[in-house]
Amino acid sequence: MGGTAITLVAVTFGLAGTALAQAPGETIQLDTITITATKRPQADANLPMATTVLSPEAVPPSSLDPIADVARQSPGTNFMDFGRFGESYMTMRGVGTLGTALNSLDSVIGLSVDGVPTTLSAISAPFLDVERIEVLRGPQGTTFGRNAFAGAINVVNTPADGRREFRIDAEGGSRGYGFVQGTAGGWLVQDKLAGRAAVRFQNFNGDIPNVVIGGHEGGAQLGSARGTLRFTPDQSLTIDITGNYSRDQRHNSAFILREQARYPASGTDTRPRNEQEIASGSLKITKRFEPFILTSTTSYQDIKLSNLGDFTDSLLFSKATGFPAFLFNSPYNDKIYYEDRERIFNQEIRLNSHEGSPVQWVLGASYFRSDFETNRVYGTAFSPTLNGTFNNKIASETIAAFADATVPIGYGFDLSGGLRIAHDRQTLHGNYVSNGFPGTVPALAQRKSFDDTYLTGRLALSYHWNDKAMSYISAARGYASGGFEKTTSFAGFGLLSTAFQPAKSWTYELGTKAEVADGVRVNGALFFNDVKDGQLSGFDPLTFLPFMTNQAYRSYGFEGSVNARLAEGLELTAGGAWIKSRVVDATAAALASGVRNGNEVPQVPHFTANVALSYRVAAAPLGIPGYFNARAEYQFVGSRYSDVQNSQGAKMEAYHIVNGQIGWEKDNLKIYAFARNLLDERPLSYAFTYAPGATVNYVGRGRVVGVGTSVTW
């Protein structure tokens, strides 16, 4: 580690040295990137933390998996897709859950839309009318609050700013793929009231054949709408009102057998059904006073999820047991069904400095409440934990106050830092009723609560070599809230739930951001994470009883990115990360479950990389009006384990995604052909050995090719 670290430090600061050597008088200018996720607008080039900002070209409006696209284009980030809404999660920089997400708030990455926080219930929500996506790496608890343990993602939608736009986008392609979106915006009352709206419909028939009931799984039917109004009675007051609605129906496969000739194919006797319905609204009031800006944001979200699935895939269970496949086919047995609903209210009030003030600062207070309820009906022949009816409610509240500032201290140095003090409280009301499965108790009711008061913060020192290069060093305290597992899976044993304890971390970062040449911006960072009390839940194979423990682990690595305007119309973006993670000081409970010191943190790839090249050139040399345009993307996710035991069957191979698009445009018309996942290489999210010779895989979508058009007026 020592020699590698020294080399990486030299590279990091060498970037700044290169920028210092640039000759004056260069004319090509890169666009200024502004970050708003920190609760005040800040130039990305001066922000002392690693960031990635993605445009709609990088995450197209038609993406069926937008958060996965974000993860693959953000160095050191990985998205774990279980295919069931509300159960997926992410890792960043080697920090993540050590098992599965225990409830909707058990995330290491803060998720927000226009600064409004949401939960894992909405992690797979569609993007609609997006202006950019901001990814901040390293603990962001100061301004994002609870569970921004590894970083934060803020989706920024296009505002109603009076700009006139009427647009239709449409695509059609293989496997019944279809997409249409309409967008309209402009002044409703000149210079006083602006409006903007977008509506989207999408279909995909699926590409995983079902060998039992026919047809294909992996399909999607999606509809969403967004509307926003902006009222500006005078230059000092802005009122934004926004409403969103989406309904997403999927038929995602689970328990796919890896050892089969037709891989991937499903052997379920019931078509899986996964649904997510989200209705939300927000009110943002911004008032500009002479000494500061006052912002109040009020929001409400109502999220409904449901899932119906067959627990006994006949291909898998036939391979695992040696019995004929037809014995596992029954549309009435071995089914899992659940309905979740989460209602979220958030209120934040903050004051911040004006842009351009010598000292940049923000301070505020927030209140967050989540009311989560789940109704789960399990009926299988294989496990006591997958039988019975579970009706659980979890109420979570957070009250917090925060402050953050950046102060110039002279000689090119800036000192920045922030603190957040918060109080969390979570209560569980659990009710379980047995279906008579052997070994289960008839019923169990429980009421539990957990609360904690904590302090998070960060401190950074940055040095500006010149107006095009800066280096920084920082330390940050991370915190992930404790609470209760949402399914109370072990209630059937008559065991009351035990609260999992909060996880805490220290993160240290050394980085440089520099415009190293005309039109070339390079960022690089070294990081080290020391996590205490990471949440680990599992099953003890010796006692056949559940356990919950807190386990320490560490991660370190290097990440970098390049944004370059190589020539007129030719742009390159690239990024990558190398990460090493390991479990340390394994607890007795963890050791009993098969965890060993030195094991890797699950879902953390050793390497990730992404490259995108865009080109736009006049078609006139060919005697054609308008412009040709093309874009090519390559994304790489390295090998990783799906469990903290690092089981043999849980080792997942690296995969590659290649996307391409080529088209022609003139004035208000654009026509193009596209290929997504051109290599038809299935993204692999999860794997485990069910029995010798029977490996379970969770896989993503294959290749989709088609044509599209965009018309504006």
N, C-alpha and C positions, 0 to 999 in steps of 0.2 A: 504493500500500500504506500510506503514512504516514498520510493522512487517514482511511482506513478503520480502521486499527489504533487511532487515537486515539478514533474514535467507538465502536468496540467495547469499548475499555477503559472509556470513560465509562459505557456500558451495563452492563458487568459490575459495576462498583462502584456503579452506580446501584441495582442490585438490593439491595445491602446497605443503602443509604440508605433505600430504601422500607421495608425491614424495621424500621429504627430508628424510623420514623415511626408504627409501629403502636401503637394505643392499648392500654393494659393491660386485662386482664380478659376477653379473648376466651375462649370456651368450647369451640369446635370444635377437636378435636385430630387431627392426622395420626398414622398408625401409625409407630412407630419402625422404621426399616429397619436391619438389622444385616448387615454384610459379613463373611464368613469366608474369602474368597479370599486375604486377606493373612496367613493362618496364625494369626491371633488375632482374636477377635470385636471388631469396631469399628463404632460408629454411623456410618452413611453420611453423616449430616449433618456429622460432624467429620473426615471423611477427605479429605486434601488431594490429591485427584485426581478426574477426571471418571469417573462411574459410571452404569450403568443396571442396574436390578434388575427382572426380568420375572417375572410370576406365571404359574401354569398357565392362567389366563384369556387371557393374551397369547400363550402358546405351548401350545395345547390338547394333551392327551394323544394325540389322534387325528391329530396332524399327521404327514404323510408326509415333510415337509421341515423338520424343526425348526430346524436350524442356519440355514437361509435365513430362517425366521421371526424368529429372534434377530437376524440381521444387519439386516433391514429395520426393526426396532424399536430399533436402537442407532444413534444419530447418527454419521454418517461411516463406517459399516461396510458392506462389500459382500461377498457370497458369490458366487464363481465356480464354477458347477456344470457340470462336463464330462459328467455323466451316468454316468461310470464310477467305481466306488468306488476310492479311493486317489489320485485325480488332481485332485480339487477343492481349492480353497484360498480364503482370505479376504484382504481388505485392510481397513485401518483408518487413518483420519486421513491418507490419502495415502501410506501406507507399505505396500509389498507387493512380491511377486516381480516382476522385470522381464520374465520370460518365462513358463515353466511351473514348477511345483514340481519341483525336481530330484531329491528323494527324500522319504521319508516324514517326515523331520525338517525339511524346508525350508519352514518356516512362520514367519510374522511374528507370529502370535498364539498364546499359550500356551493349550492346551486341557486341561481336567481335569474329572474327575467326583468330587465329594466330596474335592477336593484331590489326587486321584491323576492324574498327567499321562498323556496319551495322545498319539497322533500323527495325521498326516493320513490314515493307514489307517482311522481310526475317526471322521473328522470328520463323516460322514453317519450315524453310528449313531443308532438310535431313542432317544428319551427315554422313560423309564418310571418312573412314580410320582415325579414331580419336585415338589419343594417350591418352588424358585425357581431362576432363572438369574442369575448375577452377571457383569456385563460391566465390566471395568476398562480404561480407555483411557490410553495412554501406556506407556512401557517398564515391564515388571513383572519384570525379570530377577532382582531381589533375592530374591523369595520364590518365583517360578515357575520360574526357571532358564532353560535354553537356549531361545532363539528366541521368548521373549515380547517381541518386538522392538517391536511396535506396541501391544500390550495383551494382555489375558488374558480367557478365558471359563471360568467355573467353574459346572458344573451341580451343584446341591445336591439330592440325593434325600431323600425323606421318611424320617426315621429310625424305627427300631423303639423307640418311647418308651413303649409300654404303652397308648397310646390305642386304645380299642376301635373298630374300623371294619370293616364288611363292605359291599362296594359292587360293583355291576355297572353298567358303562357300555356302551352300544351305539348304533351309528349305521348308517344305510343311506341310499344315495343314488344319484345318476346314475352312468352308466358302470360299473355293477357294483360301486360303492363299498360296502364293509362294514367295520365295526369293532366289536370286542367286547373288553372288558377287565374282569378281575375282580381285586379288591383285598381283602385280609384282614389284620387286624392286631389285636394285643392282648397281654395278659399270658399267658404259658404257665405261669410260676410267679410268683405275685403278688409284685410289688416286687423280683423277682430276675432273671427271664428273660422278655424280651419278644421277640415275633416279628412280622414283617411280610412279606407276599409279594404279588406282582402278576404277572399273566399277560395277554398281549395277542395278538390275532390280527387281521389286517387284509388287505383285498383291494381292488385297483382294476384294472379291465380295460384301462385305457389310453384315450387320446383322440387319437392321431395315426394316421390310416389308412395302411396299407401298400398301395400300388397294384399291387404285383407279386405278393405271396403272400397278400394278403388279411389280414383281421383288423386289430388296432390295436396300436401300440407305445406305450410310456410307462406300461405296467402295473406293478403292484407286488403282491407277496405277502409278508407279513411276520408273523413270530412271534417273541415275546420273553418272557422271564421274569426276575424278580428276587426274591431272597429275602434277608432279613437277620435276624440275631439280635443282641440286646443283653443282655449279662450284667452285672449290677451287684451283686456280692457285698456291697459296702458303699458308703457315700456317696462314698468317695474313688477308687474304681476302676470304670472302664467299659470293657468289651470288646465291640467290634462286629465281627461276621463277616458278610461280604456276598458273594453269588455272583450272577452275571449271565450270561444266554445270549440271543443273538439270531441270527436268520437272516433275511436280507432278500434277496429275489429281485426284480430289476427288469428291464424290457425298454425301456431308455431309448434314444431315437433319437439319432443323430449325423449330421453332414453333411446337414442339411436345406437344400434349395435355397430361397432366399428368393424368387426370381423365378418363381413358379408360381401358377397360378390357384387351386389347392386348398390353398395354404399354411395350416398346415404339413402336409405329407404326405411319407411315406418311400417311396423306390424301391429298398430293399435286397432281395436275394434270400434273405436269412437273417434270421430273427428275432433281434435282439440279445439277449444274455443277460448280465446283470451280477449278481453274487452277493457278498454279504458275510456272513460268519459270525464271531461274536465270543463267546468264552467268557472270563470274567474272575472274579477273586476278590480279596478284600482282607481284611486283619486290622488293625484299629485298636485300640490299647490306650492309654487315657488314665488317668493316675494323678495325683491332686491331692495335692501336698505343701504344707506351710505356706508356703514362700517362692516356689514356682513350680508350674507344671503341666507334666508330662512326657507327651509324645505320641509314640508309635511307629506308623508306618503302613507296612505291607508289602503289596505288590500284584503280581499277575501277570495278563497279558493274552495271549491267543492269538487272532490276527486272521487270517482267511483270506479272500482276495479272488480273484475270477475274472471274466474278461470275454471274450466272443466277439462279434466284430462284422464287418460287411461293409465293406471299405474303399471300394468303388466303388458308391455309390448311383447307380442308373441315371438318375434324374432329373437329378442334378447333373452327371454325366459326359456325358450326352447334350447338356445345355445348354452345357457347357464345350468339347466337341469338335465338336459338330455331327453326330455319328454317331447312328444309331438307338439307342434305349434298350435294346432287347433284346440288343445286343452286350455289355452290361455285366452281364448276368444269368447267373450260374453259381454254384450253391451250393457249388462245390468250389474256386473260385479267388478270389484277392484277399481273403483272410481274415486277421484278426488275432486271436490268442488268447493270453491270459496267465493265469497263476496266481501270486499273491503270497501270502506268509505272513510275518507279523511276530509275534515273541514278545517281550514287554516285561516286564522286572522292575524294580521300583522299591522302594527302602527309604529312609525318611526318619525321623530322630529329631530332635525339637526340644523346647526348653524355652521356656515363655512365661509372662508375668506373669498374675496373676489379674485378672479383670474388676474395674474400679473402682480399680485401683492408680494412684497419682499418675503414675508413669512406666510407660508401656505398652511392652513389649519382647518380642522373640522372637529366639532364636538356635538354629541347628541344623546338621545335616549330612545329605547325601543321596547316594545312589548310584542311577544310572539306566543300564539296559542294554537295547538293542534289537538283536535278531537278525532281520534282514530278508533274505528270499530271493525271487527272482523267476524264473519259467520262462516265456519268451515265444517263441512260434512265429509268425513273420511270413511271409506269402507274398503278394506283390503284384507287379504288372507295371509299377510306376511309380517306384520309388525304391530304391536300394541299401540305404538305412537301414531299410527296412521289409521286409527279407528275411532269412531265416536263423533260427537258434535261439540264444537268449540265456539262459544260466543264470548268474545273478549272486547273490552273497551280500554283504551289507553289515552289519558288526557295529559298533555305536556304544556308547560308554561315556562317562559323565560322573560325575565325583566332585566334590562341591561342599560348601562351608561358607558359611553366611549369617547375618546379623544385621540386625535392624531395630528401631527404637525411636522413640517419641514422648515428648518431654520438655517440660513447661510451663516457660516461662522468665519468666513474669510479665507483668503489664499486658495480659493477654488474648492473649499470643503463645504459640504452640507451635512447637517445632523438631522436625522428624522427618527421619529418614534411614536409609539402610541400605546395606550392602555385601554382595557375593557374590563369592567367588573360586572358580573352577571350572577343571577340566582336562577337555577333550574329546579323545577318540581315536576315529577311524573307520578301518576297514580294508575294502578291496574285494577280493573274489575274483571275477574275471570270466572267463567262458568263452563263446566265440562259435564257432558252426559254420555255414558257408555252406550255402545250398540251391542253389548254382550260379548265382546271379544275376550277370550280367555286371558286372565292375568290383569284385567283392568278393573278399577273400582267402579261402582255404579254411578257415582257423581262426585264432583268436587267444585266448591265455590270458594273464591278467595278474593281478598282485597288487600293490596299492598301499595306502598308509596315510597318514593325516593326523592331526596332533594340535596342540593349542593350549591355552595357559593364559591366562586372561583375568579381568578384574575388571569387574564392573558395579555400579551403585549409583544412589542417588537422594538428593536433599536438598530439603526443603520447609520454608517458613516460612509459618505460618498465623496469622491474627488473627481473634479472635472479637469481633465488634461487640457482640453480646449472646448470649443463649442460643438465638436463632433465626437467626443469620446469621454467616457466617464467609467470609473471603477468604483466598486463598493464592497463593503463587508457588513454582514448583518447577523443578528441573533434574534430568534423568535420563540415564543412559548406557545405550544399548541395544546388544545384541550378538546376531547371528544366526550360528550355527555354520557353518563350512566343511565340505567333504566331497566326496562323489562322486555323480555323476548315476546313478540306479538302473538305467537301461536300457542303459548303454554303447552308445548308438545308433550311434556311428560306428566301432565295432569292425570292421564290415564293410569299412571302408577300410584296415584294418590299423593304425589309430591307437589308441595307449594313452590311457586316460582321464587327464585332468588334474584335480586337485582344485580345486574352486571355493573361493575365499578367504572368510573370515568378513566379514560386513558389520557396520558399527558406526555408531552414531548418537548425537547429542545432541538431546534434546527439552526445550523450554522451555514452561512452561504458566503461565497466569494465570487464576484462576477464582474464582467466588463460589457459595456454596450458601446459600439463604435461604428462610425461611418468610415470604413478603412480605405475606401477609394471612391472615385466619382460614381455615385449611384449604387454603392454597395454597403449595406449595413450588416454587421455581424454582432451577435450576442453569444456570450459563453458564461457558464457558471459551474462552480464546484459546490457540492452540498454534502452535509452530514446530518442524519436524523437519529436521535437517541430517544426511543419510545419506551415509556414505562407503562405497565398495566394495560397493554393492548388486550382487547376483549377476545377471549377464546372460549367457545362452547363446543361440546362434543359428547361422545358416548364412551364410557369406560368398558373395554372388551372383557375385563376380568370380572367385574361385578354386574355388567349389563345394566348399569344405571347411568343417568346423565350426569355430566359435570359441567361446571362453569368456573373458569379461573381467569386470572389476568396474567398475561405473559409479556415479557420484555423482548424487544428486538431492535435492530439497528439497520440502517441503510446508508450508503454513500455512493457518490457517482459524479459524473460530468455530463453536462448537456450543452448543446449549442444550436444556433440557427443562423441562416443567411437569408437576407432579402436583397435582391439585386435587380437593377434595371440595366440589363446588359447592352441594349441598343434600343433605338426607337421601336416600340411595340413589342419588345422581347423582355420578359420578366421571369426571374427564377426565385423560387422559395425552397428552402431545404432546412431540415432539422434532424436532430438525432440525440440519443442519450445512451449512456452505459451506466448500469446500476448493479450494485452488489448488495444483497440483503441477507440477514441471518438472524436466527433466534438466539438469544443469550439468556443465561440464568433460568433454564427451564424449570418450571414448578413441578412438584410431585404429581399433580393431576395431569399436567401436560405430558410428562414422561410416561405415565401409565397409559396414555392414549396413543403413544408412538412418536410423540414429538421429541426431537433431539436437538441439543445445542449445535448450532451451525446450520440447521435446516433453513431453507429459503422461505421468505414470506410468500404466501400464495398469490397468484395472479400478478406477479411482478416479472416482466420480461427482462432478460439481461441486456438486450439491445432493442431499441426502436429507432426507426428512421423514416423520413418522408421527403420526397422531392416532387416539385411541381414546376412545369415549364409552360408558359403561356406566350403565344405569338399572334400578333395582329399586323397584317400587311395589306397595302392597297392592291386591289385586283386590276387596276388600270393597265399594267404592262401586258395583261392578257386580253385587253379590250373589253373588260367587264367592269361595270360601275361598282362602287362599294368596296368592301374589305373582306378578305379571308381571315378567319381566326381559327386557332387550334389550341388545345390544352391537353397535356399529358401529365399523369400523376402516378407515382409509385409510393406505396406504403408498406412498411415491414414491421412485423411484431415478432420478437424473438421467442425462444423456448421459455417455458415457465411451468410451474406446478399449479394444480388446482386445489391442493390441500396442504396444510401446514405440516403434515406428517411426511410430505414429499414421497408419497407412495409411488410404486413403479408405474401403475396404470394411470396415475395422475399427472405424469410428465407429458406436456403438450408440445408438439413440434411447432417450430416457427411457421408463419404463413406470410404470403405476399398478396397485395392487392394492386392491380393496375387498372387505371381508368383513363379513358381517352375521349376527346370530343373534337370535331372539325366542322366548320360551318362557313357561312357567308352572311354578311349583313350590309344593309344600306338604309340610311335614314331611320325609319321606324320599323323596319322588318329585319328579322333574324331567322335563319334556317340552319339546322345543324343535325348531324348524326352523332350518336354517342355509343360507347361501350363501357359498362360498369362491371368491375370484376372481370376484366377481359380474359384472364387466365382460368377463370372458373374454379378458383381455389377457395374452398369453403373456410371462412373464418371459424376457428375453433375456440369456444368460450369455456368449456368445462369438460372434464373427463375423469372417470374413475373405473376401477375394476370391480364389476359386480360379482364375478366368479372367475376362476381360472379360464382364460380363453374367451371371456365375455367382457369387453370394454364398452362403457357407456360414453357417448359423445353428445354434446350440445353444439350444433353447427348453425352457421348463418346462411345467408342467401348466396346463390351462385351467380353466374353471368346473366346480365340483362343487356340487350342491344336494342337500339331503336332510333327514331328520329324525333325532332322537336322543332317548335317554332315559337317566336315571341313577336307580338305586334303591339306597338305603343302609338298613342296619338294624344 
